[in-house]
């Protein structure tokens, strides 16, 4: 198993709008295609104006396949057009659970 951490640093004051757009439309599309939704978070201390999502996949290959399927969807591309003006920078990481992690390896 792998976990993808996606951090979106949004322009100051735009975080509530981004969270609303994900809540109203984005998460449903992602969950349908990606599965493995662990959670979505905002930052209270540290790099503020950050939206973080965590997605679990059984393998890198599964992640690549699901992400490609997501990118091919017209409704997802339309959603991206709505959120891209809010995003300043993005950072993605792949996390590999330790053998003693509750979510396994």
C-alpha positions in Angstrom: 0.0 0.0 0.0 1.0 3.6 -0.7 -0.5 6.9 0.5 -0.5 10.0 -1.7 -0.4 13.3 0.2 -1.5 16.2 -2.0 -1.0 19.7 -0.5 -2.6 22.7 -2.2 -1.4 26.1 -1.0 -4.1 28.5 -2.0 -4.1 32.3 -2.2 -4.8 34.0 1.1 -8.5 34.2 1.8 -9.4 31.5 -0.8 -9.3 28.4 1.4 -13.0 28.4 2.4 -13.9 28.6 -1.3 -11.6 25.7 -2.2 -13.0 23.6 0.6 -16.6 24.4 -0.4 -15.9 23.4 -4.0 -14.3 20.1 -3.0 -17.2 19.4 -0.6 -19.9 20.3 -3.2 -18.3 18.6 -6.2 -14.7 17.5 -6.2 -14.6 14.8 -3.5 -17.6 12.9 -4.9 -15.9 12.6 -8.3 -12.5 11.6 -6.8 -14.0 9.0 -4.5 -15.9 7.4 -7.4 -12.7 7.0 -9.5 -9.9 6.9 -7.0 -11.4 5.1 -4.0 -9.1 4.9 -0.9 -10.0 8.3 0.5 -8.3 8.7 3.9 -9.2 12.3 4.6 -9.0 15.9 3.8 -7.5 18.6 6.1 -6.8 22.3 6.4 -3.8 23.6 8.3 -4.3 25.3 11.6 -0.6 25.8 12.5 2.3 26.0 10.0 1.8 26.7 6.3 -1.6 28.3 6.5 -4.0 28.4 3.5 -3.3 24.8 2.8 -5.7 22.0 1.8 -4.3 18.5 2.2 -5.9 15.3 1.0 -4.7 11.7 1.6 -5.5 8.9 -0.8 -4.6 5.2 -0.3 -3.7 2.9 -3.2 -2.7 -0.8 -3.2 0.3 0.0 -5.5 1.9 2.7 -7.7 0.4 1.0 -10.8 -3.1 1.3 -9.3 -2.5 5.0 -8.5 -1.3 5.7 -12.0 -4.3 3.9 -13.5 -6.9 5.6 -11.3 -5.3 9.1 -11.7 -5.3 8.7 -15.5 -9.0 7.7 -15.4 -9.7 10.8 -13.3 -7.9 13.1 -15.7 -9.9 11.7 -18.6 -13.2 12.6 -17.1 -14.9 15.7 -18.5 -16.6 16.6 -15.1 -13.2 16.4 -13.4 -11.6 18.7 -16.0 -14.5 21.1 -15.5 -13.9 21.0 -11.8 -10.2 21.8 -12.2 -11.0 24.9 -14.3 -12.9 26.2 -11.3 -10.2 25.5 -8.6 -7.0 26.3 -10.5 -7.3 30.1 -10.1 -7.4 29.6 -6.3 -4.2 27.5 -6.1 -0.9 29.1 -5.6 1.3 26.0 -5.5 0.9 22.2 -5.1 3.1 19.6 -3.6 2.5 15.8 -3.8 4.3 13.1 -1.8 4.0 9.3 -1.8 4.1 7.9 1.7 4.9 4.2 2.3 3.5 2.9 5.6 5.8 1.3 8.1 5.2 -2.4 9.0 3.7 -1.3 12.3 1.4 1.4 10.9 -2.3 0.8 11.5 -3.0 1.0 7.8 -0.4 -1.6 6.9 2.2 -1.8 4.2 
